Amino acid sequence: MEKRVTFRNLLVPYLLVAAQLAVTLVFFIWPAAQAVRQSVISEDAFGLSQHFVWLDNFKRLFGDPLYLHSIEISLLFSAAVAGISMATGLLFATAADRVLRGAALYKTLLVWPYALAPAIAGVLWLLLFNPTVGILAYALHRLGYGWNQLLNGNDAMVLIIVAAAWKQVSYNFLFFLAGLQAIPRSLVEAAAIDGARPLKRFWTIVFPLLSPTSFFLLVVNLVYAFFDTFGLVHATTEGGPAQATAILVFKVYRDGVIGLDLGGSAAQSVVLMVIVGLLTVVQFRFIEKRVVY
Amino acid sequence: MGTTFLRALAGAALLAVASGPALAATEIQWWHAMGGELGEKLNAIAKGYNQSQTAYTVVPVYKGSYAETLTAAIAAFRAKQQPAIVQVFEVGTATMMAAKGAVYPVFQLMKDTGEAFDPASYLPAVTGYYSDVHGNMLSLPFNSSTPVLYYNKDAFQKAGLDPEAPPTTWPELEADAKKLQTAGTTCGFTTGWPSWVQIENFSAWHNLPIGTLSNGFGGLATRLTINNELVVRHIGQLAEWQKSKIFDYGGRESASAPKFYSGECAIYMNSSAAYSAIRANVKSFKFGVGMLPYWPDVKGAPQNSIIGGATLWVLSGLAPEVYKGVAGFFSYLSSPPVQADWHQFSGYLPITMAAYELTRQQGFYDKNPGTDVAIKQMTLHAPTENSKGLRFGYFVQIRNVIEEDLEAILSGKMTAKAGLDDAVARGNELLARFETENGGKE
């Protein structure tokens, strides 16, 4: 069902969107265009000399095994963060949905971590896992596992996945809870009368009906893991050890802001822009159409 | 970038308020990266200068880490909003030197403004790092340090070692570490700034080149040589020691400090400027300072160690009266009382001989044993081509590359040879790019 509003005066609609357009132009289109321009230029940091190099920056990027490695670990990281935080969020939501007493308290507590900035969440987990003073590292050492995120790339990856997923659980919890509460009680009760056990009811009725929420959350979580986790990585592993946690967003920062490799960093930004574009297309073209609300 | 901009805006607003009632003193912006206590000390120095005359006001602005400060200054230069003075860490030196149109060399500035300036009064080991091929000083040394060895005297005593005799060679250190471990210490030693201490300074200390063309002083065509036999052997040894915790890796920069503070590691190599932090954090035991260890079978070792830290660069494109003030401020900053005070407070090296003499006359080294180790180690022998310092483009990234490979070696993923070969190959790619981007000009 589409609603159409028609304006007689042609100027009015443009005036109405002018403010939004200005914001988009200044804060999105202009910097994006700058990045595209910079990505085909080779330039010293001060901008004293520059020359056009066609697609050299991109060629260098995709010829660099470390960049390909960064893409690989970014995919792994995003999938793990989205998977863990959504599964945990769903688990908590179904549990909270059944709680009769003190439900408000549980809900409030479960939402708390979302109020933290990613960097703060990162530092919390960094301290917990610190090989010298962290309580979790201490526990792991007692269990016979020599936890050391400073040298072991897998440990470092686990650290940032746990921290990033932990922070996102609250968000998923909220949406899943709303989704669960929107499912008509009568459906679940009818199934119960027919003799379906709770687990069966969940997988055959509740879970399919949650699919719009799940797909929406999947895209949101992937975007979060891909783009919002910079602060977390910056505050914890700084991409180390040996680039084991140098995910794409962090690499843009490190090569551009710290390394002053403007062309290479701009090329990476353009690649990220393409990825966001693709995710958005997937969201609107396929998911929105296939999933029945 | 957004927060930087906001901060700059807030800073500007504050300045407008603060400088409002003052007479038309010329303002000199000084962007720096000194946080915490060092930052307060720096503010006090600026205040001291501002009170010593009325024509100029030096306005220090804290810009975050070294890398962030450099990036902020470069961004400001591109936007034609540059500060007069910016503090740049030693690895950014090549970047600054290559930026010919953006930098106002200090020797030129002193000459143009007619300020009395004697380059010979500065410590050659420090100024050598920041001079061009003709020996002209390009930036003013401000905070320079060099790595030294800190050790836990109580742990030494407990292990039956002489608490007044820190190990001077690597084999001695290994033997001491084993005794310390037998006596209950978890780990023998750890290090801060892994590349700076265990590769760059290690090479200079053993009089070995880090790169061709006099470690890059001779031109942009320089390439790394840190995959040589001795460095491979040393790093391989560290990896071997890592297994039995004779050495325990504690992360980059100063992330390993808690290992020493907590008593987990009895020996700790890091910057001489870490002295004040160690003094503040170590409460449960006495600590001492020694020189870096060396391999006794290497001819010419120990040579002298090289510096780290930062210098003050002057950016071009501002009004002449600003530069007059900068020159005056630099003279003030280099004066013996100011330098000696800064040196004693921070643990950074005094940049002039006069400041060193003054500190000695004041009895500071007698009262704080170990604080003169750094300067003795720096000036142990006249610097050679290999121990004057290093000058590589993109060195911030190269150091990153080296430390990544070090981590791979220490975790056993790569052999020392393979790891250092990889570091050299990747580092040289960056050097080659720096050479092209800067037109191969010197």
Interface residues (C-beta under 8 A of the other chain):
Chain A: S42 E43 D44 A45 F46 G47 L48 S49 N130 T132 V133 L150 L151 N152 G153 E238 G240 P241 A242 Q243 R254 D255 V257 I258 G259 L260 D261
Chain B: A67 E68 L70 T71 I74 F77 R78 T95 A98 A99 K100 G101 A102 Q242 Y249 G250 G251 R252 A255 P258 K259 S262 E264 Y394 V396 Q397 N400 E403 E404 D405 E407 A408 L410 S411 K413 T436 E437 N438 G439
